[in-house]
Structure formats: structure tokens, C-alpha cells
Amino acid sequence: MAKILVVGGSLGGLFVANILLRQGHDVTLLEKTIGSLDGRGAGIVTHDALAEALRAAGVTVDETLGVPVTKRVTLGADGQSLGEMELPQVLTSWSRLYHMLKESFPSERYLQGKTVKSATQDAHAVQVLCEDGSQYDAELLIASDGIRSAVRAQVAPQIQPEYAGYIAWRGVCDEACLSRNTLDTLFNRFGFCLPNGEQMLGYPVAGSGNDTRPGKRRYNFVWYRPASEHEDLISLLTDDDGHYYPTGIPPLKVSWKHIAHMRKVAQEILAPQYSEILEKTTAPFLQAIYDVRSEQIVFGRIALMGDAAFVGRPHVGMGVTKAGDEAIVIAKHVAAHGATPAALNAYSEERLKLGQQVVARAQYLGRYMQAQGSKGNRDNEKLKRNADTVMAETAIDISDLLAQGKAVPESAH
């Protein structure tokens, strides 16, 4: 039995902590936030590999996991369908997965209010010092502490998030508020709308208390919009009192003026079904979109995983599945090599290139979206072609493409 530290108590950290604990290791998880983490109801696309990782983490996977949809639809600005595509998927929410994984992990091993100050290592162990003065040592340290990872800042300070040039407006709207037209033409589908140089998508997720009964669900949306880094983005990340949040504005601090403007633009350029959803969403929030691409994810007895290692833009819809896959691979190699640098090196051999491919895939999907921004005439044929491409390529299971090294189509190189 080895002592293993996991830094970061979100989904990736909970995956790896649960799986390693079930293998019989002495696992301690350090999370900087006090209280329950909150995913703002944000939606998650599930894949077979995600269900596999949940089972490995001790979670029962059944029909309560999420809301099934059978098809995709793209709506034009007039609200009419530009095309449909059969694609069965199950959509869940961040909070649902978080609570399932957290319930699986012993609370006395999940330590909160632990902000990492330093992580050092010698030939035999890793030492972590937290801001509150507490110290921990272990044979391995797995860092799953997100896009602004404190551990990555120690071992690879040169790896920084790079802004992608656009933001996402996000939120969830209660099914019960919506008109019959929106319910009939959009709600039960994975939907898209493609204004010039922008992309709106959404799908149904469970409602309050994880209720998946019709009438009690919510519609989760993500609207990608360009925002210049030095003007628009700074303004969007500044609240009504003039406070600027460079690493991300808390959802309830987003300026009402920005929300009002976003709703106004929605009425001008989005399908009416989507502008209704935005009008009736009580607390829309925004996320700046970044890439994080690591050239190295293992440093002796320290490994990076999840968003600490790679952040692919959400178009891929694989972020949580990727973290689950990485957790399984780490545990597999620890089982084979013990809690040693050799185990982590084997993990890196297996996952480094895949992580880089996921980022490349996400950049390709983002470029594709941005390439639609040419303000030429938007003839119907071109719109239909765009709709078909986006429906076929966004948030699908790309495990096979990754395995073949084909995450980005040849034609896009």
C-alpha cells in the first residue's frame, strides 16, 4: 500500500483518488475550496469511456446518469431546421458527476481549504506544503488542480493558458418556462445555431435535485462569441463595481449590462427558440476559452492530469472523459510498477500524445467555427453544409480517431 496525494477535488481528482483508493492505496485529496464545488449546472456529454471510468471509481451507472437524446438539429436564424442527424447520446451535468464521485470517496480523506504553496521531491518521496502551514508527504503526487494548476506552476511554470479569441456564454433554463414551440422543435435534441463566426449549442440535462422527468428538466446552452483580448474580454470580466477578474469572473458577478446586451444580440441573430432560452435563463454566466498544451506531464514523482495537463476547448466535449481515461491509466501503471516514477513515466508514454491531439482537435473545431465568420452571402447550401459538418464533428466520441492519431482531419493540416 502506497501513500498517494491527489491535488484538486473536482472531477479528475475524484476519479483518480477513488480508483487508487479502491486499489488499496492510502490516498489523501487536497482541495483549496471550502464547501461544495459548484458546476453551475453546466452540461457534460457522456461517452462509453466515461461510464467505464465511473464504474472503476465505484459509482453505479444506470439510467439516472443523465438525459438521453436521439438526434441533433441545426436551426436557422428563422427557427426552421437546416438539417437533422441521428446520434443517440446521454447528457449529464457537472454537479451530477461531482456528487456521485464525492459520495464514493471517504470524506475524512477529502481535505478542504488546502491551497498548495510548494511541492518538492527527493529520490523517495514528494513533500507538499499548504498555505495554512500543513505538510503532507507521499510516494506520488497526482495534480488535477485545473487550468491554473498550482502544482504545474511549480514544475512547469512556462506552460500557461493561451486565450483562444472567444468566450462562451453559458447557463441552464428550466423546461417549465419554455413555450410549446421551443419544447417541440428543440428541447429534446442536441441543438445548434450557427450565426457568422459564432456557434450556439445546447441540450437537455436534469433539473433541480437531478430530476429527469419531462417538465422538470433544464436546457443547457453554450454560446461561443468572439471577444478581443485587450478590450472586450477585460470588459466582460469586470463586474458592475469595476472589479476585474482576470482568471474568470464569478457567475453572479457578471455585469447586468453585458447580460442585457447578450440577450439583445440573441434576438437579432439567433433562432427564436434560443433567444427565448436566453431570455428566460435566470443567471447566465461566461467563460473565456483557453488552450493549455503541455510538452511534459510527468516530473519524477509528480504527474499532471485533467485540465492541469491539457485543456481542449469545450467543442470536443471530452474533457471529463479524458480525465477519467487518465485516472484509469495512472492506476493501471501504479498497479504494474508500484508507486514509482516508472509508473508515472508509463502513464506519460501512453497519454502525452493523446492529450496533445485532444487540444489540436479542439483548436481545429474552433478554427472551423471562426472560419464561418466571412461576412459573404450565406447561401442556403453553404449553411446546410456547415450545419452537417458541425453536427457530425462536435462533442462526438473521438476515442477511435485518437487511437489512430487522426483527431484532426488530413485536409485541415
Disulfide bonds with the S-S distance in Angstrom:
none
